[in-house]
């Protein structure tokens, strides 16, 4: 996006604001003979995409947005805020600047910040936004890898581009652009720290083995959907690696930390379903640390492969969903037909959608039907009421 286009968008922000809730497709049809409106309608579409993801940017009509995958891959306000609370320093260098969301949030705890983006159109848009949001961010239209090799910044941030030439999503660190594994010699040189944002689908343990000097892994979910995995690299004397999990809701954040080698020292007790049932949040399940919860919270596990926990007494502030068990029934019992349930299927041969279809179930906000396997190695259905799940 060039300077003239940015200027035109800002001068016509009243049109964008007036039509912000309208369907962009219908607007394009309505103004099909007015080419000048297409750019503004594109801005409306972009803002609608970030309304929940970046609410403060959505409301700021001094900002403009470059359409494309930068919006899809960018961090949210929630995840950006979490990361900003975990790192600080003198000089931050973001070598894969993109839409600049992480650059902006992380910059708040640094004396100086440099945003680097080699795509000229994306750079023009983002540099305008960052200049509007902060006076402490320097924007450079240059190659990020070259900047990394020349920089003395004490903290490096990179969010590699995770698409191939056919626009398919990539997961492996080696397949992303830039190839993080090829940059290892420069990431922690001279005692600096590097933060690498990776796909939430990435195998954490494989990535740790591929990377050098991993000290922490941050797993961040938003509303119980895993969004980001961040690897913190630094040269430290200890070989300990800590996994830090976060599940962010508007008014609450679930937080659970543990040391990686604790996973292999599990001491788990099992039980048939008792009075309460618990399902760990998405970040804990992604981390593989769910089996550390029973020891910390006096819980029992239903089955080695089920990832459900139970207790006789109610456990407050469990990091995930909490249910009150109302009844145990055999799978697909006739009494369940045409009932109202949300279905969860874990360690069960049928998917939730298949169970819903077979029993002709209707959805419900609080009543759940949980299909799983118990310690007796038999499949079972658990009828339960949702007690705790922050929104």
VEXBA-741320 format. One record per residue (C-alpha): y, x, z. Coordinates in steps of 0.5 Angstrom, whole numbers, plus 500, padded with zeros to 3 digits. Example, Ala and Ser with C-alpha at 12.3 -4.5 7.8 and 13.67 -1.06 7.14 Angstrom:
2
491525516/498527514/
***
This chain:
391
500500500/507503498/513503501/516497497/510493499/511494506/518492506/517486502/512484507/516485513/522481509/517475508/514475515/517468516/512466510/506469514/508466520/509459518/502459514/498464519/493458520/492456513/486457509/488463504/483461499/487454498/494458499/492463493/490456489/497453491/501459489/497461483/503462479/507466484/504473484/509475489/506471494/499474493/501480497/503475503/497471503/493478503/496479510/495472512/487473511/488480514/491477521/486472521/480477521/484481527/486475531/481476536/479483535/486485536/490480539/497484541/497486533/496480531/502477534/506483532/510481525/513488525/506491523/502490516/495491514/491494509/486490506/479493506/473496511/478499515/479492519/472491519/470498522/476499527/475498534/478492538/483492543/478491549/474497546/480501545/482500552/476502555/476508552/483510553/481509561/476514560/479520557/486524558/489531556/495534553/493534545/489529542/487530534/484524531/481526524/479520521/485516523/483509519/487503521/489507527/487503533/483508537/489513535/494508539/490506545/488513546/494516545/497513552/494518556/496524552/502528551/502529544/497525539/496527531/493522527/490524520/488520514/487523507/487516504/495515502/495508501/492507508/496512511/502509509/500502512/498505518/503510519/508505519/505501524/504507529/511509528/513501530/508502536/509509539/514514538/509520541/504519535/505524529/502522522/499527517/497525510/491530510/484532510/481531517/476536517/481542514/486539520/480540525/478547523/486549524/488545530/488547537/488540540/484540547/481533545/478531538/476524536/472522530/470515527/466517521/466512515/459509515/458506508/455510502/457509495/454502494/458500500/452499504/452501512/450507514/447509521/445516521/450521523/448526517/449520512/456519515/463521512/465527514/458529516/458530524/453535524/456540520/462540524/459542530/461549531/469546531/468540536/467544542/470551541/475554546/473549551/475543548/472536548/470531542/469524542/464521536/464514535/457512532/454506529/451501535/445501531/444509532/438511536/442515542/436519544/435522537/443523536/443527543/438531540/442533534/448534537/450540541/453539548/453532549/455531557/456523556/454517552/459511552/456504550/461499550/459491548/464486548/462479550/455481550/455484543/454492543/460494539/460502540/456508542/461514543/458521544/462526549/461533547/464539551/461545554/459545561/455549566/450543567/445540563/446533566/447527561/450521563/450514560/456510562/455502560/461497559/460490557/467487556/470480558/477477558/477477565/472482567/468488565/461489567/460497569/453501570/452508570/446513570/444520569/439520563/433523566/433518571/430513566/423517566/423517574/422509574/419506580/418498578/415493582/413487578/412479580/411472577/417468576/421467583/427463584/432467579/431470573/436476570/437478563/441485563/447485558/447488551/450495553/444496559/439494554/442499549/442505554/435504556/437504563/435497565/429499569/433502574/436496576/430493580/431499585/439498585/438491586/432489589/429486583/422485580/420485573/416480569/413485565/413492562/416490555/420483557/426486560/427480564/428481572/426476578/428475585/427470591/434471593/440470589/443477587/451477586/455481580/448482576/451486570/448480565/446473565/443470571/439464571/436459576/429457575/427450575/420450572/415454569/411450563/406452558/408454551/410449546/408443552/409436549/414435554/419440551/420436545/427434542/430437549/436440549/436448551/439454548/432458547/431466548/425469546/423476548/416479548/414473545/410472538/415467535/423468534/428463538/429459531/422458530/421455537/427451536/424448530/417447532/420443538/426440535/430442540/438441540/443446543/446446550/451450554/447451561/440449560/435455557/428455555/426462556/420465552/417471554/410474557/409475565/405480569/399476568/400478561/400471559/405468555/410462558/416458558/421458563/426452564/432455567/440453568/445459567/449461573/453467571/455469565/462471564/466469558/
***
